[in-house]
Amino acid sequence: MYAILGLACLAFVVVCAVHAVKTGRAHYWLWIILFFSIPGCLVYFFVEMLPDLRRNPAAKRIGSDLVTVVDPGRNLRRLQDQLEIADTVSNRQALARYYVQAGQPDEAIELYQGCLQGVFKDDPALTLELSYALFLRGSYEEAKEHLDRLVEAELGTLAPERDLLYARTLEQLGDVDGSLVAYEAIVRKSSGEETNCRYANLLEEAGQTDKAREIYHEIVKRAKRSPGYYRRAQKPWINAARQALDRLRGSP
């Protein structure tokens, strides 16, 4: 029993020390962890690690993911039951979002079309979500038709999502020039690296490798200056930028 407890304490110290080193925390934290052992680790956990975990979307999903592994159909059944009990727009929307995340856009489209009736006929948020489902299905022309109707709509915090989806839709339709213009209009306003990386990728495909290389370089440089939770959230796009830079170094 004491041996197990000792190993657990040692593991806690190692985890905190590795976290402090890998995330570039101030050097004094490492001394606190190693010198004060468990009390130092507890202080470090609550002051440094816990705020990171609260900001990290992946950490927030751990509990939900564990439930999904044990019972994969649980969330679907719950959402279907809610819709059967009360056929409301919010319940339809919740189930449609589940289908989008599950990669079943056809089911989502049917639900969104059912939502866009009556007073919700021109609802901007629902129209945007329908556009995304259509995009996932490959119905790019239809997605663009809905997005065109949202150009003048007041979307608030959803506006960046609309603009990025519009740029991606034009790209899929083969309108490279239109897509580049759309990306350029939003790239400096984006809060993450997806828009930047997609813009650079399209520039590269269009033969503008110098400009693409500059954007990839900025993504990597910004990642080095950013906190750990941001790097983790943007990891796929940061890695894509690094890979692109490696690829461009070997190109003529």
N, C-alpha and C positions, 0 to 999 in steps of 0.2 A: 504493500500500500504506500509506504513512504517512498519507495523507489519510483513508483508511478507518479506520485506528486512531485518528486524532484525532477523527473524528466519533463513533466508538464511545465514546471517553472522555468527550466532551462530552455524549453522550446519557445516560451513566451518572450524570454529575453532575446533569443536569437531572432525571432520574428520582428520585434521592435527595432533591434539593431540593424537588421537588413533593410527594413523600411526606411529608417533614418538615413542610411547611406544611399540607397537607390533613389530616394526622392530629394536628395540634396539638402536635407535639413541642416541647421546650424550645428557646428561641431560639438558644442557643449551638450547637445542632447545625447550624443553617443557616450560621453563621459557620465552623464546622469544615469543612463540605462545600465552601463557596465558597473558603475561604482555603487549605486543604490539598489541594484537588482530589481526585485519585484515592485517595491514602492516607486522606484524611478520609472519602471515600465508602465505602471498604472497612471502616473502623471503624464507620461508621454502619450499613452493611448487616448486619454480624455482631452488633452490639449491639442495634439497633432493628428492622430489617426482618425478619431471619431468624426471630426468635422469633414475630413476627406471622404469618409464613408457616406456621410449624409448627403454630400454633393455628388457622389458618384452614382449615376443611373444604374450601373451594373450591380452595385451593392444593394440598391433598393429592390432589384428584381430577384435577388437570391431566394428569398422566402417564397415568392410566387413561382419561381422556376422549380423549386423542390416539390411543391404541390403538384405542378404539371407533370413532373417525372413520375410521381406516384400514381396520379390519376389524370392522364392526358386529356380526357374528355370532360373533365369537371367544369371548367370555365364555359365551354360551349353549352353544356346542358343547363348551366345556371342562366346564361343569357337567353337561351331558347325558352326556358320556363318563364323568365321575366316577361318576354314578349307575348307568350301565350296568356299569361295572367292579365297583362295590360298592353294592348297593341298601340303604343304611343310612338311618336317620332324619336324620342330619346332612346327608347328601348330598341327600336329598329336600327338607329345609328350605332348603338353600342355593339349589336350583333354584327352589323356591317363592318365595323372596325376590326372585330375579331377575325372575320373572314379575310380581310385585307392582310392582316398580320400573318394569317395562316397560309397565304398564297392562294386564296380561292376568290379571285376577283369577280367571277360570274355571279356567285351568290351575293357578294357585296353590292354589285351594280343593281341587281333586282331590288334589294332592300332600299338603297339610296333613291332609286326611281320612285319607290313607293312613298318615301319621305317627302319628295319634292312635289307635293300636292297642296292645294288650298292656300292657306296663309304662308306655307313654307315653300311655295312654288319657286321663288327666286332667292331663297336663303343662300347667302354667299358661302358660309362655312360648309353646308351640305353639298353645294355645287362643286366646291373645291375638292371635297373628299370623293365625290363621284368622278371628277376628272382624274384623280389619282388612280382610282380603281380601273377606269377605262385605259389609262396609260399602262398599268400593269398587265392588262389583258392584251395590249398591243393595238388597241383602237385609237391610234394617235390623232386621226382626223376628227373623230368625235370628241376626244379629250380637248383638242384645240378649240373646237366650237364652244364648249362650255367655258374654257379659260378666257376666250375672247369676250364673253359676256361679263367676266369678272374684272376687266381692265379698269373700269371706273368704280367698281364696288369698294366700299369702305370695309377693309378686312382687318385693320389693326395689326395685331401681332402675327396674323396669318399671311400678311402680304409677302414676306420673304419666301414662304412656302409656295405661294402662287407664282411668284416670279421665277423661282428655281424650276418649278415644274413646267412653266411655259418655255423656258430656255431648253430644257431637256426634251420637251415635245417637239420643238422646232428642229432640234438636232436629229431626232428619230425620223422626222419627215424629210430629212435631207437638206433642209434650209440652213446651210452652214453659216452663211453671212448673217442671216436673221438671228440665229442662235448666238453667234459671237457678240452681236450688238446687245442682245438680251442679257448675256452673262456680264458683259462689261458694265452694264447699267446697275447691276446688283452686287458685283463681286466685292466692292469696298464697303458695302453695308452688311455683308454676311457676318454672322456671329460664330460660325464654325469654319472648318476647312473643306467641307464637301464642295461648296460652290467654287472655291479657289481651285481645287484639284480638278474638278470637271472642266472648268474654263481652260486651265492649262493643258489638259488632255486634248481638248478640241483644237486649241491653238497648235499643238504639236501635230495633230492629224491634218490641219490646214497648211502645214509647212512653216509656221511661224515659230520655229524651235527656240530662237533666242529669247523671245518673250515668254514662251512656255517655261524655259529653263529658269528664268528670273522668278517666276511665280512659284515654281517648285522649291527653289532655293529659299524664298521668303517663308514658305510653309515650314520647312525644316528648321530654319533659324528661329522662327516664332515659337516652335515647339520646345526648343532648348530653353527659352526664357519663361515658359509657361509652367504653372503648378502641375503637380502630378495628376490631379483629377481631370484637368483639361487634356493632358496628353493621353490619358487612358480613354477618355470619351472620343477623342479624335484619332485614335490609333490607326484605324484602317486607312484614313486619308493621309496621315503623316507617313505611314509605311509606303503607301502608293507613291507619294512625292519622292521619297528616298530611292525607291526602285526606278522611278522615271529619271532621276538625276544620274543614277548608275548607267542606265540605258543610253542616255544622251551623251555621257562622257565617251562612250564607245562608238558613237555615230560620227560620220564625217562632218 
